[in-house]
Amino acid sequence: MDCSREIEGKQAHDPIFINNNNKSKMNHHHNKSSSPPPPCIYVAGPVIVGAGPSGLATAACLKERDIESVVLERSNCIASLWQLKTYNRLSLHLPKQFCELPLMGFPSEFPTYPSKKQFVDYLEAYADKFEIKPRFDQTVLQAVYDSTIRFWRVKCVGMKEGEETEYMCRWLVVATGENAEAVVPEIEGKEDFFGDIRHTSLYKSGEDFRGKKVLVVGCGNSGMEVCLDLCNHNAMPSLVVRDTVHVLPREMLGKSTFGLSMWLLKWLPMQLVDRFLLLVSWLMLGDTARFGLDRPHLGPLQLKNLSGKTPVLDVGTLAKIKSGDIKVCPGIKRLKRYAAEFIDGRLENFDAIILATGYKSNVPIWLKESEMFSEKDGLPRRPFPNGWKGESGLYAVGFTKRGLLGASMDAKKIASDIKRCCEAEAKHHPMTTFTRSLLPATQSSSSN
Ligand SMILES: Cc1cc2nc3c(=O)[nH]c(=O)nc-3n(C[C@H](O)[C@H](O)[C@H](O)COP(=O)(O)OP(=O)(O)OC[C@H]3O[C@@H](n4cnc5c(N)ncnc54)[C@H](O)[C@@H]3O)c2cc1C
């Protein structure tokens, strides 16, 4: 069954339709400029922006309900964050049962924490199974709701200059992720530093830094893991810790800390689970403050719940800090040619700096809407679990600060909602050709 028959009955099986004849119709909506308007593509089903795990999960859940979607992706592959912007030693931070996408589990032979390659292989197999074929090299520059025609207009640019396309759709699913753009902080004297400065999105392996003194800025999961990787490649890392941080063992009492926390939360209040986690962490890791890693006042789960700040799950970094292989430093005051001056006045030489300073959403750059998404942080304004749906057919997947588990929950809700909309519209406006084009083919033809 195919739910994406082309508007005005011209499209057979393709979910999209390039309308070469519509230019004159579109002209009065298009900005008056000297260059001709971009080709306009009507999409009968939803347009999903982003072919990461969230976009793929949504496309699969829609497919299961016989709704074809068009997935637009700025890079040339699926899961570009995982394939292009992560370090080689990365594996899933959480056990696989908390990271699988809807409708298809991980292969049973995969380890508890699949490697980056295994995770990417799984996503490739997922896209194949649900026949998801994203349109690559399509960067969405702007999406705006046109209330006169009640369609979203999604403007994309391709690889070549001037290669612009406009997609028009009834539903727009934002799946560009919480990690769309690297956060690169301003550091005084950055331009004076002679060594290599790079964000973790460009860090692959400690191999490139063998024998070098490297300053890693940021003590989240990535910063901690990059330090460990540098140690394992005989580099000499120092870790800048400006903030308080919860470091927990990845496993406790023979179970994953994440799984155990989820289980305990079923029976106990969050504050009590936090106390338990901190007690076991103290028994297993000792007092982290002794090594320069002060804990926040709020417990790890409460903090995650209130601010979205994820605790660090230790995979061996703490042992290297204890042994002195990784030094802990305070905030940087300024950089000099080959050195960093810290806020405590200490000056130390470094060959390179890795910025493990995180990522941010890019939604405010391209989505011309400010009700659903905050312009400040590019995340949905309504807190979890209500941030997935906006007005006028706008949806968000993967912005819950709850990783792949949150993305899967969003994807299922979005697909059900769009299906319900399709059916309701078809029922209430049975005569319009457009509505008929949204129905599964069998239903559509029976109403003819
Ligand atoms: C190092 C690291 C490890 C992680 N480990 C885990 C883990 O173990 N478990 C877990 O649950 N989560 C983990 N996460 C969280 C992570 O965010 C998710 O795993 C997952 O990648 C989120 O999927 P997503 O599809 O929402 O976003 P992304 O994977 O970031 O995908 C978004 C896609 O949108 C595309 N895009 C962005 N802007 C545009 C645009 N304007 N036009 C077109 N396309 C665009 C991007 O190119 C990208 O392909 C980790 C994150 C990082 C950085």
PDBQT file of the ligand as one rigid body, heavy atoms in Angstrom, charges set to zero:
ROOT
HETATM    1  C1  LIG A 501      29.958  10.784  21.409  1.00  0.00    +0.000 C 
HETATM    2  C2  LIG A 501      28.499  10.509  21.621  1.00  0.00    +0.000 A 
HETATM    3  C3  LIG A 501      28.078   9.291  22.164  1.00  0.00    +0.000 A 
HETATM    4  C4  LIG A 501      26.719   9.019  22.383  1.00  0.00    +0.000 A 
HETATM    5  N1  LIG A 501      26.346   7.826  22.926  1.00  0.00    +0.000 NA
HETATM    6  C5  LIG A 501      25.028   7.565  23.134  1.00  0.00    +0.000 A 
HETATM    7  C6  LIG A 501      24.592   6.293  23.663  1.00  0.00    +0.000 A 
HETATM    8  O1  LIG A 501      25.371   5.415  23.972  1.00  0.00    +0.000 OA
HETATM    9  N2  LIG A 501      23.267   6.085  23.841  1.00  0.00    +0.000 N 
HETATM   10  C7  LIG A 501      22.341   7.044  23.507  1.00  0.00    +0.000 A 
HETATM   11  O2  LIG A 501      21.151   6.811  23.679  1.00  0.00    +0.000 OA
HETATM   12  N3  LIG A 501      22.737   8.247  22.997  1.00  0.00    +0.000 NA
HETATM   13  C8  LIG A 501      24.039   8.530  22.808  1.00  0.00    +0.000 A 
HETATM   14  N4  LIG A 501      24.428   9.752  22.299  1.00  0.00    +0.000 N 
HETATM   15  C9  LIG A 501      23.409  10.782  22.013  1.00  0.00    +0.000 C 
HETATM   16  C10 LIG A 501      23.207  10.952  20.522  1.00  0.00    +0.000 C 
HETATM   17  O3  LIG A 501      22.727  12.235  20.381  1.00  0.00    +0.000 OA
HETATM   18  C11 LIG A 501      22.306   9.921  19.919  1.00  0.00    +0.000 C 
HETATM   19  O4  LIG A 501      22.947   8.701  19.994  1.00  0.00    +0.000 OA
HETATM   20  C12 LIG A 501      21.930  10.079  18.448  1.00  0.00    +0.000 C 
HETATM   21  O5  LIG A 501      22.988  10.267  17.550  1.00  0.00    +0.000 OA
HETATM   22  C13 LIG A 501      20.920  11.154  18.291  1.00  0.00    +0.000 C 
HETATM   23  O6  LIG A 501      20.314  10.941  17.042  1.00  0.00    +0.000 OA
HETATM   24  P1  LIG A 501      19.611  12.092  16.226  1.00  0.00    +0.000 P 
HETATM   25  O7  LIG A 501      19.165  11.472  14.961  1.00  0.00    +0.000 OA
HETATM   26  O8  LIG A 501      18.620  12.772  17.093  1.00  0.00    +0.000 OA
HETATM   27  O9  LIG A 501      20.751  13.170  15.958  1.00  0.00    +0.000 OA
HETATM   28  P2  LIG A 501      22.044  13.012  15.022  1.00  0.00    +0.000 P 
HETATM   29  O10 LIG A 501      22.645  11.676  15.154  1.00  0.00    +0.000 OA
HETATM   30  O11 LIG A 501      22.902  14.194  15.353  1.00  0.00    +0.000 OA
HETATM   31  O12 LIG A 501      21.455  13.158  13.530  1.00  0.00    +0.000 OA
HETATM   32  C14 LIG A 501      20.951  14.376  13.037  1.00  0.00    +0.000 C 
HETATM   33  C15 LIG A 501      21.182  14.421  11.539  1.00  0.00    +0.000 C 
HETATM   34  O13 LIG A 501      20.615  15.625  11.035  1.00  0.00    +0.000 OA
HETATM   35  C16 LIG A 501      21.471  16.154  10.041  1.00  0.00    +0.000 C 
HETATM   36  N5  LIG A 501      21.222  17.595   9.926  1.00  0.00    +0.000 N 
HETATM   37  C17 LIG A 501      21.476  18.563  10.849  1.00  0.00    +0.000 A 
HETATM   38  N6  LIG A 501      21.116  19.771  10.383  1.00  0.00    +0.000 NA
HETATM   39  C18 LIG A 501      20.616  19.578   9.139  1.00  0.00    +0.000 A 
HETATM   40  C19 LIG A 501      20.075  20.454   8.153  1.00  0.00    +0.000 A 
HETATM   41  N7  LIG A 501      19.957  21.769   8.358  1.00  0.00    +0.000 N 
HETATM   42  N8  LIG A 501      19.659  19.921   6.975  1.00  0.00    +0.000 NA
HETATM   43  C20 LIG A 501      19.743  18.585   6.758  1.00  0.00    +0.000 A 
HETATM   44  N9  LIG A 501      20.244  17.717   7.657  1.00  0.00    +0.000 NA
HETATM   45  C21 LIG A 501      20.675  18.204   8.842  1.00  0.00    +0.000 A 
HETATM   46  C22 LIG A 501      22.858  15.828  10.549  1.00  0.00    +0.000 C 
HETATM   47  O14 LIG A 501      23.806  15.841   9.502  1.00  0.00    +0.000 OA
HETATM   48  C23 LIG A 501      22.658  14.446  11.167  1.00  0.00    +0.000 C 
HETATM   49  O15 LIG A 501      22.933  13.410  10.255  1.00  0.00    +0.000 OA
HETATM   50  C24 LIG A 501      25.772  10.014  22.054  1.00  0.00    +0.000 A 
HETATM   51  C25 LIG A 501      26.199  11.230  21.492  1.00  0.00    +0.000 A 
HETATM   52  C26 LIG A 501      27.538  11.474  21.273  1.00  0.00    +0.000 A 
HETATM   53  C27 LIG A 501      27.961  12.806  20.680  1.00  0.00    +0.000 C 
ENDROOT
TORSDOF 0
